[in-house]
Amino acid sequence: MTTRTSAFRRLPATLAGGAMLAVSALALAGCTAPAASGASGGGPEIVATTTQVGDFTRELVGDSAEVTQLLSPGQSAHSFDPSAAQLLALSQADALVVNGGGLESWLDDAVQASGFDGVLIDASTGIELHGTDDHGDADAHDHDDDHDDAHDESAATDAADDDHAEHDDADHDHGAGNPHIWTDPELAEHMVENIADGLADVPGVDAAAIAQNETDYLAKLDALDDWITENVETVPAADRLLVTNHDAFTYFIDAYDVTFVGSVIPSFDDNAEPSAAEIDALVDRIRATGATAVFSEASISPKAAETIAAEAGVTVFSGPDALYGDSLGVEGSEGATYLGSQLHNARLILESWGVTPTALPEALQG
């Protein structure tokens, strides 16, 4: 089994209050929220921000808790604005699970407006962020030899930082880092570990069930990482070229020694737009490097990617063959879960390099 590991930088684990939302939202947040519809037996209510952390949280709690996910499939986290109903859910939540890393720039306002006072769980805790212009710099994302040791070290630091539920008294500023940490399955493992650790502090949870679910799910993530590594290593490093829709795959690129040719939107914010000069420069890089494909993303319009691919004379992967970047897919799609999205992405990238992926390991079947 090929093992990749990461060095971690301790990041703040709490959110500070931000600017107040509208007075009407504050008033609504104080009203009685609609009854939860998921957990049986009156289990704890958990709010998760993004589709990825929502999926991780559901895998961990199973049917023992109600999980309300703020972002819908295909929705951008960069410009999200919670509705009054979502503020109501947050106001009564026992726990809030966030991606962290600066992704949810709107969250401080929502936390303060809703009056949330439950357990805050930051899935990015302990993970070193790449700089916004860093693509695959091995020095910035060095790998360690032991998943468990890194997790234990992070957990020990967490114990000294006992402020998951006391977020009103601390600042939450990850700085200008790339928050798309889930695109590396190994970092996804650490996100899951962070979430599981945080859920253990939520009153009413079944800690034993969460621990078992964590073990089972981490085994699947480990199998995913091994399968991607095994297949990518069949491609010479010089031929591992990737052109994406926006800068969402930095951690994937670093994890598997891929060369980042460029992105249609030269930003980790999927709401940005490329200039004519940036489009021309990307077309030139595609031609110069010999990259054979441009990948659109399921949550972003494919028009610019299709235009660039046509100008460069290469294949565009869009529609059902677009990658899942900022968001998971709708129910029934290949990207409806984190595991499904990563398998979908890896398969298409490998096929663009002329590789027919090997059969999935048993842990990832079914």
N, C-alpha and C positions, 0 to 999 in steps of 0.2 A: 504494500500500500504506500502510495506517495503521500508524504505529509508536508503541508505548508503551514507555517506559523507566523504570528505577527507580534511586533513590539507595540506596546500600548502606552499612551499618555493619559494620565488621569484628567478627566474633564469634569466640570461641575455637574452635579446630579439634580439640581433643583431649578425651578423657574421663578423668576421675579415678576412682580406685577408690572404691567406696562400701562400705556395710556388707556383711559376709560373708553368703553364703547358708548353708543348712543343711550340716552336715558331710557328710552323705550325698551331697549334690550335688557337693561338692568332690571326694570320693573318686571318684564316677562320672566327673567331668570328667578325671580322670587316666587313665582306662581307654582302651583302643584304640577309636576310633570306627569305625562301619561304613564300608565302602568307599563312596566317592562314586559316583553313578550317572549323572552328566550329561555332563561334559566327556570328550572322547576324547583319548588320548595323554598322560594324566597332567598335564593343565593345572592351573593354580592353582585353589584352592578359595576361594570368596567367600561370605560370609554377608551377607545384607541383612535389615534389620529389617522394614519395612512393605511392604505390597503395592505402593505407588507406587515406592519406591526399588528394590524388587525388580524391577519392570518396567523401570525406567530402566536398571538394571544389566544385565539380560538383553539389552536392545536394544543396549547398547554392546559386550558381550563375545561375543554370538552363541554359537557352539558351542565357543569357544576356552577356556572356563572353566566350572567347576561353580558354579552359584549356588544356595545354600540360603536360602530365605526363611523367616524365623521366624514371621511372622504369616500366618494363613490368610485367604482372602477372607471378608469379613464380620466379622472379629475386631477387637475394639477394641484400639488401641495404648495406651490410657490405663491399662488394668488388666491388661495382659498379664503372664503369669508363665511364663518359659521352662521347658520340660520338661528332664529329665535328658539325653535324646537331643539336644536342641537345644544344651545346654551342651557336649556332646561335640563337636558339629559346630563350635561356636565355638572350642573349645580347639585345633582343628587347622586353623582357617581361616587363609589367607594374607592376607585382608583382610576388614574389617567395614565395611559401608556403612550409615549411619544417616541418618534424616531430620534429626535435630538439632532445634534450636529449643526444647528442653525437652520434646519429645513423648514420648520413651522414658524416662520417669522411673525405670524399673526396670533400665535398661541398665548403670549403673555397677556394681551388684551382680553382674549376669551376667558382665560383663567380668572382674571380680576373681575371681569363683568359678571361672570356666572357665580362667583363666590365659592368656587370649588375648594374644598378643604380636606380632600382624601389623600391617598397615597399616590405620589407622583413617581412614575417609573420611566427613566430615561434609558432607552435601549442603546444609546451611543456611549454610555459611560465607559471610560477606560480605553476607548478606541481612538487611535491617533488619526486625525483627519489629514488628508492631502490638502495642499494649497489649491486654490481655485485654478491655477495655471499648471498644476503638476499632473503629468500623464505618465504613469508607469515609472516613476523614479524609485529605483530599488532602495536607495538610502532613506527615502521618506516612508517606506512601508516595508521594513525589514521583517523577515519571518523567523520566528522562534521555533524550537523543536518540540514543544509539548503543549497541546491544547489545554490539558488539565492544569498544568503549572500556571499558564497565563491566566486562566479563569480563577484559580485559587488566589493568585496575587491580586487580581482585580477585586475579588470578594473581600479579601482582607482590608483593602483600602476602603471599600464601601463601608465596612464596619466603623471606620473612623470618621465617616462622613454622614452620620446618621440623620439625614435631613430630607429623606424622600417625602415626608409628609409635612415638612415645615418650610415649604418653598416660598412663603411670603417674606422670609428674612434674608434671602440670599440672592445673588445675581445669577443670571443664566446667560452666559455669553461665550459661545464656542469660537467666536472669531470668524474670520473669513476662510472657512474650510469647505471642501466639497462634501455634502452630506449624504451622497448616494452609496452609503457603506454596504447596503444589502447586496450589491451586485457581485461581491466576493462571497461565496457560500461559507467560507470560514469565518468571515466577519459576521455573517448572518448567525452562525452558531453562537458567537459571543453576544449578539443582540438577544437571542433566545435565552441564553443564560442570565443576562441582566433582567429580562422580563420575569423569568421564573423566580429569581432571587427577590424581586420586588413584590411579586404576587404573594410570596410567603408571608409578607407583612400585612396583607389585607385581611381584616376580620371576616371570618366566615368561610374562608377558602378551605378546600381539602388539600392540605399541603402534601400529603402522601401521594394523592392522585396526580398533582402537578409535577412532583418529582419523577414519577414513573413516566408521565407523558413527555417530560423533558428528555429523559434518557432515550425513549423511543424515537422522538423527533430528531434529536442530535445524531442518532445513528443514521437516519435517512439523509441528513445534511452532509454527514461525513461521506456517505456513499455517493452522493451527488458530486461532491468535490473530487473524489477519487476518479469517478467516471469521466468528468470533464478533463481532468489532468491527463488521464490515460489516452484520451482521444486527441487532445491538443498536441501532446508530445509526439504524435505521428507526423506532425507538420513541421518542417524545418522552421526555426525561429524567424529567419529572414522572410518567410512567406506568410507569417501570421499578421496580416494587415487588416485594419478595421477602420471603416468610415461610418460614423453614427449620425443620428439626427441632432443630438445635443450632447453635452459633456456629462452624460450620466453613467458612463461605464469605466471610469478611471480605475476603480478598485478591481474590476474584472480584468482589465487590461494588465494591471500590475501583477495580479495573482497568477496569470497564465502566460506571462512573458509575451504579450501581444504588442505589436507596433501600432500606435495610434496615428493614423494618417491625418485625421481631422474630423470635424463635425459640421453639419449643415448650419446649425446654430452654435456659434463659438462661445458658449456660455453654459453653466450648469443650471441656469434658469430657463425652463422650457418656454417661457413667454417672450424671450428675446427674439429679435429678427436679424438675419444676416444682411450685411450691406452688399452692394454689387461688387465691390472690391474683394470682400471676403469670399463671395461665391466664386469669383474668377480665380482667386488664390487657391481655393480648395480643388477646383477642377485641375489646375496645374499640378498640385501635389498628387492627385489621383493618377494622372498620366505619368508623372515622374517616378512614382513608386511602383507602378504596376498593379495597384489595387484593382480588384475585379468587381467590387460591389459597393453599393451605398445602402445602408440600412435606415429605413424610416422607423418610427416608433408608433405603437398602437394608439397612444394618447395625444399624438401631434399630427397635424395635417401633413400629408405626404407630398404636397405639391412642390416645395422647394427641393426635397430629396430627389423627386422624380426629374425635376429640371436639371439638377446637377449631374445626375447619373446619365441623362440623355446627352448633355454637353460633353461629358467625359467619355462617353461610349461604353459604359459599363452597366451591369445589371442592377436594378433597384429592387430591394425587398420591401414590399409595402402590403397594405391590406392584411389578409390573414398571415402573411409572411413578415409582417413588421415585428420588431423586437418589443418586448415589454420592458420599459425603462422606469419612469417615475411612478407608474401605476400598474397594478395587476389588471387582468382582463375581467370581462363580465362572466357571470355564471354560465357554464357550458363551454367556454372557450378554453384553449390549451393553457392560457395564462391565468386561469381563475384562482389558482393557488400559487404560493411562492415556488414550490417545487416544480409545478407545471410550467411556470413562466421561465424558470432557469433552464429546464430541459428543452423547452421550445427555443429559447435564445441560443443555447449552445449548439443544438442540432443545426439550426439555420446558418450560424457562423461557420461551423465545420463544413457544411455542404457548400458554402461559398468558397471554401478553400479546396474543394474537390474531395472531401473526406466523407465516407459513409460511416456514420457512428456505429460503434459496437452495440450489442444488445444491452439493455438496462440491467443492472444488478437486481437481484431478487427484492432487495429492500425498497426499490423504487418502482416496482411493478404493482399494478392494480390500484 
